[in-house]
């Protein structure tokens, strides 16, 4: 026969467990951040810059794609490599931006190629406005590419 006993709300004091868990989680998160910083530092396609947004200096992190033909296209925000390659018509599935500011900072650097899923994603990520004409031109190219590659 099972016997259950109600001990009341004050019967268990889990504050020690919670604080230990919190310290452990905090240490884990710090370690994860250090690992991510090291991974980014060792990634030649990762870079960042500071940009004034709404009166505050904010860090913008980016992943570029090699300008060499047949390089895997890399998403500028997440760094995820797609199965699509540069130099082919599948590039039209993406909104491509060439960042020449790296050359200003270090003349030996070549311009960086950034690939976004849309002009609006680029605008949100870099807090820059793209002209409506450029958006419409991209949309036409993108629709054609989608018709070809969605079959």
Beta strands, then each sheet from edge to edge (+ up, - down):
strand 1: 46-53
strand 2: 56-63
strand 3: 72-74
strand 4: 81-85
strand 5: 95-99
strand 6: 112-116
sheet 1: 1+ 2-
sheet 2: 3+ 4-
sheet 3: 5+ 6-
end
